[in-house]
């Protein structure tokens, strides 16, 4: 399958993407891809550095005649979100991504594709390997763990880079030039609970929510998509209120930066309510499907009698607190920007809900381009979860990237884009977490810009990269590196 991807144009880009995608590279497990990048740099005879946190830096001198241009840092992250469909048999720790071509799209078989940010990595690799692309001195920065904590960018020390301009290749619409992004913080709520013996004359049920689109918890948060954890909680709330349902287990969502696509629960109902419960819940299911018929046409909700009735369930007081707290906890857009049209300022994703063996775990990712608003929403979530006895921790806080509308490199990109496409680019800030804001803390004088090819469905198994867009983007990149401003 990957061979048909290698035959696509531009071959230099797609070949490097196929090479990269043959290497397992989930976040937090980047050892193999770090070794792969170091070997790549060494084979080219270029200065190659691994810093103390695992970032890889490869330095390539300017091509003849370009020595008087400013040094550029070309940056992308090595890790990828590992998401797969429930019926896909795939091990991200050992397998390379299985790609195929579908019309104008490159896709993966039942998993995320890794175009976020693999196409950026592949772009830089292709330019480092080239012998005929004109460019100034390049410092290629390949960061680790962008998707689950940005620890690579956070751990990059000042003084390792000399570049004056940063080209971040991690955005996903080819008509956009990004000059700002949101910061984020992880909100984690946990508590223990007592398990009780399931009452006699109980009937076991499994509840399944699946078929949702999922997607990027920043870029897709304003699309009205369903959150499996919130939908599951709605079902449990109605079942508890009307029929005294008792929860045995909940397993919903996965990664903090992915909108949850699936949730599964095990529960019991007294057999005297058995028939009424099934009838009532079908009405609730129909209502939910009607609400989401436009944005989530493939939503599936199943309530099925279990072969085995759970022997243990949550104590009722804690269960009631949990269900009400998740109902009260904000999910989705919290505030739109007052300064940039159509930009989400602040949002939250209730990403993970686990209830099992006497322990509750709730994981959220709160994003905002305004630090005070980020903590305002995080404190709201903290309050909801603390009210039913959770210990709530904030972690992994990272800053946003403040837009600079007077950026010199922005003017270069705008001029090239307009010349190539006979239209102006959209200059935007995004609600995703780019590494530029973090990198700027140790490199405050670096002029930063972000752009990339069109990628849809990032962070979900529907992730796909446009072939036509990749060609447009590649042409854009080549002219940018050839037109970097002169040194002062």
N, C-alpha and C positions, 0 to 999 in steps of 0.2 A: 504493500500500500504506500509506503513512504517513497518508493521510487517515482510514482506519478507526481508527488510533491516536488521531488528533486528536479523534475523536468520542467517545472514552471519557470516563468521569467519574473524577475531577474534571478538567474540561476545562482549567482553568488550569494544572494540573500537566502533563498529557500534551501540551498544545500547546507548552509551553516545552521539554519533552523532545524533541519532534519538531523544533523550531527548532534546538536544540543538536545533534541527531544529523544534521542536514543539513551540519554543519561538520566537515571532517576534523580529528581531534584525537589522533593517536597520540602516545604519550610521546616526548619529545625534539623533537617537531615541532608545538609548540602555537601557532606564530605566528598562524595564522588564528583559532583560538578565543580567543586573548588579544585580538586586534583586535575580534572579535565581542562579547566581554564589555565591552570599553571603549566600543564603540558603543552597546551596550544601556544602560549606565549613563548615558552622555551624553544619549541620547534621552529618558531619564526626568528629566533635569535634576538628577541626583544627583552629589554629589562622587565622582569616580572617579579612582583612583590605580593606576598600574602601578609596582611597586617594581623594584629594580635586577636582580632575577633573573627577573621576568616574572609574579609573582603579581599578581592584580587585586583591589583593595579598593574596594567601593562602599558609601557611607554614606548611610543614610536616617534622617531624624529620627523621633522617636516620633509616633504618631498622637495626636490631642487626647485628653487625660485620662490618657495613659500616660507623661507626661514624668517622673514621679517613680519610675519603675521602673528597675532596673539595665540598663545597656546590654549587649546580647548580641552575641556574634560568632557568626554562622551560617557554617559552613565546609564546603566540599566541594572535591574536586580536579577539574580540567578535563580531564586526560588520560584515555585509556582504553587497555586492553590490546588490541592488534591481533592477533587470531588468526583464521584461516580454515581451512576444510577444504581438503585438497589439491586437490579437484576444483572448488573455487569460484573463479571468475574475478573478482577484486576487488582494487582498489588503494586501500588505506587513506589514501594521501597525497593522493588527488584526489576520492574518492567519499564521499558521505554514506551512513550506514547504512540499509539497506533493511529496514524493519520490517514485521511483519504480526501479526495477532491469531490466536491458536490457543486457543480455549476461554477459560480464565481467564488465559492467558499472552500476553505480548507477547514476540515472538522476532525474530531477524534471519535473513536468508536466507544461511545458510552461514558467518556470521561472528559474532564477539562482538557483543553488543547495545549495550554502553556504558551499561547501567543502573548499573553500578559505574563511576563514581560520578555518572553523568549524571542519575539521578533526584534525587540530593541537590542538584546544581546547579540543576536545573529547579525544585525546591521553593523555593529561595532566590530565583530569578528571579521566580517567580509572586508571592511575597510582596513583593518590591521593586516590582513593577509594580502591585500591588493598590491600590485606593482604599477598600476596605471591610473589610480585615482589621485588627483591633486588634493593636498591637504596640508594644513599647518602642523606643528608639533601636537601630538595627541597624547593625553593621559586617559586611558580607558579604565573606568572605574566600574567594577562589577560587585555590587553589594549583595549581602546575604540577608535572609529572613525579613524581607520587606513585608510579606503578607501577614505575618503573625506577630509583629512587634517592632519592625523597623530597627532591630538591634544592630544590624550592620551599619546603617547610616549613623545611628546614635554612637556607635563605638569608633567611628572613623575620626582619628585625631587630626588636629591642625598641623600644618607643616609637611604633610605627605604629598600634597598637590601644589603645583605652581600655576595651574591654569587660571586664566582670567575670565573665561566664559564656560558655563556649564550647559551642555545640551542633554537634557533628560528625555529619554525616548520611551515614555511610559504612559502616554495618553492614547485615547481609543477612537477618536473621530478625525479623519484626515483633513477636514476643513477648519480645524480648530488649532489655535496656538494658545497654550496655557501659560498664564503668568501668576497664578495663585492657587492655593488649595486649602483644604480643611485640615485641622489637627484632629487628634482623637484621644480617647481614654477608654480603657477596659474597666467595666463595672462588674464585679463578681459577687454574688450573694450565695452564702452557704449556711446550712444548719443541719443538725441531726434531728431525728424524730424517732419516736417509739413505734415499733411494729406491733400490731395487734392480731390476734387470731381472727380469721374470717368467720363471721357468724354462720351458724348452721342454716341450711335451706337457702344458701346463696348460689347464684348462677354467675359463672365467669364469662367476661367478654373481652375481646381485643378491639381496640379502636385504632383505625389507620387513617392518617391524612397524608396523601402523596399526590404526585402529578403536577405540583406547582412549578412555576418557571424558575424560582430562585433568582440568583444574579448577584451583582456587586452591591454591597450594602451602602455604598456611597453613591455611585453613579446611577443606580437603579432605584434608589429609595423613594423617588418622587413619582414612580410610575403606577402607583396603586396596586402593586403586586401583593399577593397573599403571603402572610407569614405563618408557617405551619404551627409554630408554637402558640401563636395567638388564636388560631382557628381551633386547635386542640383544646386550649383552655376554655374557649367558649362552649365547646361540647361538654366538657367536664363540669363547667359551672351549671349549665342547664340540667344535666343529669343528676348532679348533687342536690340542686335546689328542689327538683320535682320528684326524684326517686331515691334519694339517699345513696347514690353511687359512692363507692369507696375505692380509692386508687391503690393499686398494688405497685405499679411501675409506670414511669414515663421516660421516654427517650426521644427527644426532639432536637432537630437541627444538628449543626456540626461546627464549622469554623465561624469565628466572630464576624469576619468580613464577608460572609456569604448569607444572603437572605434565606432562611430555612425553607427547604422544599418538602421535608418529610417529618412526621412525628408519629410515634407509636405509643400506645398506652394499654396496660392491662388493668382491669377493674372488676368489681363484683356488684351485683344487684340482688336484692332479695327476690326470691322466685315469685313472690306474690305480685311484683311489679313487672315481671318479665315481658309480658305481652304489651302492656301499656308503654313501657320504656322503648321498645323497638318501634312502635307506632309513632310515638312523640318525637323520637330522635330522627326519624325519617323526614318529618316536617322541618325540623331544624336544619338538617342536611340540605334539603331542597332550597330553603331560604338562603343559606350560605352560597350554594352553587349559583343561585340566581343573582346574588350580589356580585359575584366574581365572574359571571359568564363572559364578560368582555376581556378582562385582563388575564383570567386563568381558566381558559376553556377546557383544559385537561385535568382539572382538579378532581381527585377521587377521594371520597370519604366512605369508609366501610366500618360497620359495627357488626361483629361476628361473634357468635357464641364460641367460647373456648372449649377445647377438648378436656382441659384440666382447669378446675377452679383454683385460683390462687389461694394458698393457705394463709398468707399474711397480707395485711393492708396497713395503710397509714393511719395513725391516730387521727380522729375526726377533727379535733381542734386545729391541728397543724395543717391538715388538708384544706380546711376552709380558709385559713390564713393564706396558704399558698395560692389557691385559685383566685381569691379576691385581690391579692397583691399583683399577680400577673395581669389580671384584668385592669387594675389601676395603672400599672406601669406603662409609660408612654412608649409607643413603637411607631416608627415612621418619621415623617417631617415634623419638626417642632417649630421651626421658624424659617421663613424665606428671607433672603438678604434684602435689606432696604437700599443697598448701594449698587447692586448689579442685578439686572433683570433676569428672572428665571433661575437664579442661583439659590440652591438650598443652603441656608446658613448653618442650621443646627438640626441634627436628627439622632435617632437611636434605633439600633437593631437588637431585638431580643433574640439572640442567636442560638442559645443552647439552654435546654431544660432537661435535667436528669433527676429522676427520683428513683432510688433503688437501695435496698438493703440498709434502710435507716438514715440515708443521707440525701440531702437536696443540694443541687448545684444549678445556679442560673448565671449564664454569661451574656453580657451585653457589650456592644461597641457603640460608644457615643461619639459623634463627630461634630465639629463646628469650626468655622473660620474665625470665630470670635471666642477668645479664651474664656471670658467671663460667662458667656452663654453656654459653653461646653460644660463648665462646672455647675451652672444653674440646673441644667437638665440632669447631669449626673447626680446631683444632690436630691433631685426629685425622685429618681429611681432608688437611690439609697434609702430615702424616707419610706417609700412604699414597701421595700423588702425588710427594713428594720422593724417596721410595725408588726410583723408576724414573727419576729425573733431571729432573723438572719444576721450573721456577721457579714458586713459589706466592705469590700476592699476596692480601692482605686489603684490601677497599675498601668504601666506602659504608656503614660501620657506623653504625647509628642506635639510640637507646635505646628501651627499652620504656616503657610508661605504667603506673606503679605504681597499683594500685587504691586509691581513697579511699572506704571504706564509709560515711564520715560526711559525704559531699558534700551540701550543702544542695539543689543542683539535682536530685540523685538523688531526694530525698524528694518534690519537686514532681512529677517524672515518675512515680514509683511511685503517688502518690495519684491523678493524672489517669488513668493506665492502668487502675488497678483500678476506678475509677468508670465508665469507658467500657466496660470489657470483663468486669466482674464476676469477675475473677480477678487474681491477682498476676502481675506480669511476672517473667521470669527475669533476675535481675541477675547478669551474667557478666563474665568477662574473656575475650578471644579470642586465638587464635594468629595472627591476621593482623597486619600492620603498619599500625596507624592513625597518623595524624600527630600525635595528641594528645601523645604523649611528647616528640616533637621540639619542638612549639610551646611546651610547658611549660618548656623550658630558658630561653627568653627571656621567658616570661610565667608565672613560677612561682606567682603568686597567683590565676591564673584557675581558676575552678571548671569542670571539664570533664565532658562526658557524650557518649555516642555512641549513635545509634539509626538505624533505617531500615526501609524496606519489605522484604518477602521477595523475594530474588533467588536463583535457583538456577543452578548451573553457571558462576559467574563465572570469567573468564579462559579460557573455552573457547567454541567455536561453539554449544554447547548452552545458553549463557546465556539466561535468561528471567526476566521480572519478572511477579509476580502482580498482576492487575488488582484483585481483591478486596482484597488486602493494601495496595495503593497507596491505596485509598479509606480503609481503616482508619488507615493511617499519616498521611494528609493531615488527617484529623479530629484525630488526636493532636497533630500539629504546631501546628495552629491554636489548640488550647486551651493548649498549652505557652506559645506566645508571648504569649497573652493573660494568663497567670498567672505571669509572671516576678516574682520578689520585689521589694519596694520597696528603694530605695536606703537605705543605712545613715544 
